[in-house]
Amino acid sequence: MSKKAIFLDRDGVLINNNDHYYIWKTEQVSYVDGVFDNLKKLSDLGFLFFIVSNQGGISKGQYTKDDSIALHNELIQTFLSEGICITDVAFCPHHSNIESCLCRKPGSLMIEKLIAKYQIDKDGSYMIGDNVTDMEAASNAGIQGIKITPNQNMYPFISFLL
């Protein structure tokens, strides 16, 4: 059986980022409406979940890699408590204004590494994001992109999958 996956941008897709540009503390986290119900439905269809997120605030000195890892571990536990398994998290600590890299979206290295590591079937997989760079990363990785409205319930955009 081939493994299909949903690659999820973090801020604006899972976490509401209306009030914060950089999110690295638990008290900054507010989940987007419907995210748990939507991911539960996708999980029931056999999708694996991965978070892929640009975290340029690290290279700008706003917070540390350890801050991001701690927050991601908390997100994983919160989703698990809702019956949703986040298989893995990849994040790029670089910022395009400071340095160049292959992992920062629209680069596809984060997605490509996860596809290889978990032997994901590209044909049955999607990237859900709220930015054109998410869609470019999906295309560059050879998967389909689903662009949603930032901080809004993703259901209207993913209903064709359900």
C-alpha positions, 0 to 999 in steps of 0.5 A: 500500500502506498503512503499518501501524505499531507504536508502542512504549512504551520502559521496561517494553516494550523496556527492562527497568525493574525496577531503574531508574525513570529510564533515560538511560544505556547501562549502565542498559539491559537488554532485555526477554526476547524483544523482538528476536525478537518485533519481527523477526516483526512487522517481517517482517509489514511493520510500521513501529516507533516509540518513544513515551515519557514522559521526565518526568525531563528536566523534573525535572532528573534528566537532559537532552534530549541524554541521552535523544537519545543513548540513543535513538540507541544503541537505534536502532543496537542494534535495527538490528544485530538487523535491526529498524528503528526508524523514529522516536522521540518523547518527552515531556520534561514531567512531570505534577507540574510542567507540563501538555502535550498530548504526555505520555501519555495525551495522543496528540500524539506518536502523532498527529504520527508518524501524520501525518509517516509517513502511517500507516494507523490501522486497521492500527496498534497501541500496545504499552505496559505502562501504562493511560496507553499504552492511553489514548494509543492510544485518543485517537490512534484506534489499538488498544492492546495492554497487556502485563505490564511487563518480560515477554516480549510474545509472549503479548499479540501472538501474535494479530498473528503 
